[in-house]
Amino acid sequence: MREGDLLEKDEEELSLVADIKTRKEAGWSLRKIAEWLNGTGAPTKQGGRWHASTVRYVLQNSLYC
């Protein structure tokens, strides 16, 4: 990506991130959120399984917040 390029919003991704934030604010652990995401079949950006570290990355990454 070049400087000045714009990122496109992905409505499904935004909704998923909002769900992750809601569950974290409700007191869910990162591991429990990852288990929930895997249970829903929601893929990660790379198409893999969710782990607590992946959930933490999403919550801490300013692109998602």
N, C-alpha and C positions, 0 to 999 in steps of 0.2 A: 504494500500500500504506500502510495506516495503522500508526502505532506500536502495537506489541503484536500485530500480525498474525503468524501463524506461516507459515513456508514449508513446503510439502509436499516430501517427498523423492521424487525421480524415480530409481528404481533403475537404469534404463538410463543416465541421465546420470551417476550416481555411478560406475557401472562404466566408462564412457568416461573420466571424470576419473582414475580409478585407473589405467587403461591409459596415459593421457598422462603421469602421474607416473612410472610404471614405466619408460617409454621415456626420459624425461628423466634419471632416475637412472642409466639404463644408458648415458648419454652421447649420446643422440640430440640433434641440433640442433633448434631450434624449427621451422626450415624443413622438416626431414625429418619431424617429427611432423605438421606441417600437410599435407604431401604424403601421408603414410600415411592421415590422417583423410579427406582428399578421395578417396583411393583406395577407402576402405571405404564411401563414400557417407554417412558420418555428417554430418548437418546441424549448422550452428551454431544458436544460439538463434533467430536471425533467419532461418534457413533458407538461409543463404548458404554460400560456400566458406570453408575454413579458410586462414588466413594465419599467419605466424610471430607477428605481433602479437596475434592472437586466442588463440593457444596461450599466449603470455606472460601475457595477461590472466587466463586460466583458472588458470594456475599461481600467480599473485600474488593472486587474489581470495579473500578469507577465506570467502566463501560456498561455494566449491568445495573448500576445503582442510580 
